[in-house]
Amino acid sequence: MKLTDIIGPVMVGPSSSHTAGAVRIGNAARRLLGQPLQEAVIGLHGSFLATGRGHGTDKAIVAGLLGMAVDDRRIPDSFEYARHAGLSFSISGVDLGDAAHPNSARLMLTGREGRKLELVGASIGGGRICITELDGLPVNFSGDFPTLIVHNRDLPGHVARVTALLSNSGINIAYMQLNRAHRGGQAVMVLECDQEVPGSVLHDLQAMDGIVKVTFLSLLPEGDRFDV
């Protein structure tokens, strides 16, 4: 157990769940998109919607989309920074259903090169988050590891080929999840790794037959940039 698991993260407040967690959801979405961000449609659910404005949840998510860290003093002014950076965004309420965590948000992102990403993330306490849905399929990962998400057709051999490529590239899998919409339909692999996955490996994965989409959450520092 880490000290931050007990006392919470070093952050700009007022709430680790409604502020720090919201920053991390936005940041994870930015990294998963993997290209400069042009537009964000943000839907707040449950407690995020009911008390989010008072806790700065809306500004925190936008701050995360800009690449700000949870302790960045510019978070309260993130809307203004977003406008200066050319990020178009809208924020409204959304009902994600009774099964969704009350501190949840749905982000629909469009990149400058046309890539789209839809994500549902939950802030589960102490600044920790869980990504629960990605591009319409259920997932479950924390964003604490470099995370590879592979959408593929549900056919034999895909899991073996993906894991073999990672092994041959010296990448160890810490945790792995498999899910699918239905038998023979679209499936998703979530692989939380001990190492960063190089761009060349991501390219080789995308080129595999039957692979629909490859998304990667890198934990490498981005620097103090707003090139959204």
RAPE-V584585 format. One record per residue. N is the residue number from 0. RES is the residue in one letter. PHI is phi as a letter, one per 40 degrees, with the letter a starting at -180 (999 if undefined). Layout:
# RAPE-V584585
N:RES:PHI / N:RES:PHI
This chain:
# RAPE-V584585
0:M:999 / 1:K:c / 2:L:d / 3:T:c / 4:D:c / 5:I:c / 6:I:b / 7:G:g / 8:P:c / 9:V:c / 10:M:a / 11:V:c / 12:G:c / 13:P:c / 14:S:b / 15:S:c / 16:S:c / 17:H:c / 18:T:b / 19:A:c / 20:G:c / 21:A:c / 22:V:d / 23:R:c / 24:I:c / 25:G:c / 26:N:c / 27:A:c / 28:A:c / 29:R:d / 30:R:c / 31:L:c / 32:L:d / 33:G:g / 34:Q:a / 35:P:d / 36:L:c / 37:Q:b / 38:E:a / 39:A:b / 40:V:b / 41:I:b / 42:G:b / 43:L:b / 44:H:b / 45:G:f / 46:S:c / 47:F:d / 48:L:c / 49:A:c / 50:T:b / 51:G:c / 52:R:c / 53:G:c / 54:H:c / 55:G:g / 56:T:c / 57:D:c / 58:K:c / 59:A:c / 60:I:c / 61:V:c / 62:A:d / 63:G:c / 64:L:c / 65:L:c / 66:G:g / 67:M:c / 68:A:c / 69:V:c / 70:D:b / 71:D:c / 72:R:c / 73:R:c / 74:I:d / 75:P:c / 76:D:b / 77:S:c / 78:F:d / 79:E:c / 80:Y:c / 81:A:c / 82:R:c / 83:H:c / 84:A:c / 85:G:g / 86:L:c / 87:S:c / 88:F:a / 89:S:b / 90:I:b / 91:S:a / 92:G:c / 93:V:a / 94:D:b / 95:L:c / 96:G:g / 97:D:c / 98:A:c / 99:A:c / 100:H:c / 101:P:c / 102:N:c / 103:S:b / 104:A:a / 105:R:b / 106:L:b / 107:M:b / 108:L:b / 109:T:b / 110:G:c / 111:R:c / 112:E:c / 113:G:g / 114:R:c / 115:K:b / 116:L:a / 117:E:b / 118:L:b / 119:V:b / 120:G:b / 121:A:b / 122:S:c / 123:I:b / 124:G:h / 125:G:g / 126:G:g / 127:R:c / 128:I:b / 129:C:a / 130:I:c / 131:T:b / 132:E:a / 133:L:a / 134:D:f / 135:G:g / 136:L:b / 137:P:c / 138:V:b / 139:N:a / 140:F:a / 141:S:c / 142:G:g / 143:D:c / 144:F:b / 145:P:d / 146:T:b / 147:L:b / 148:I:b / 149:V:b / 150:H:c / 151:N:a / 152:R:c / 153:D:c / 154:L:b / 155:P:c / 156:G:g / 157:H:c / 158:V:c / 159:A:c / 160:R:c / 161:V:c / 162:T:c / 163:A:c / 164:L:c / 165:L:c / 166:S:c / 167:N:c / 168:S:c / 169:G:g / 170:I:b / 171:N:c / 172:I:c / 173:A:c / 174:Y:a / 175:M:a / 176:Q:b / 177:L:b / 178:N:a / 179:R:a / 180:A:c / 181:H:a / 182:R:d / 183:G:g / 184:G:c / 185:Q:c / 186:A:b / 187:V:a / 188:M:b / 189:V:b / 190:L:b / 191:E:c / 192:C:b / 193:D:c / 194:Q:b / 195:E:c / 196:V:c / 197:P:c / 198:G:d / 199:S:c / 200:V:c / 201:L:d / 202:H:c / 203:D:c / 204:L:c / 205:Q:c / 206:A:c / 207:M:c / 208:D:c / 209:G:g / 210:I:c / 211:V:c / 212:K:a / 213:V:b / 214:T:b / 215:F:b / 216:L:b / 217:S:c / 218:L:b / 219:L:c / 220:P:d / 221:E:c / 222:G:g / 223:D:c / 224:R:b / 225:F:b / 226:D:c / 227:V:c
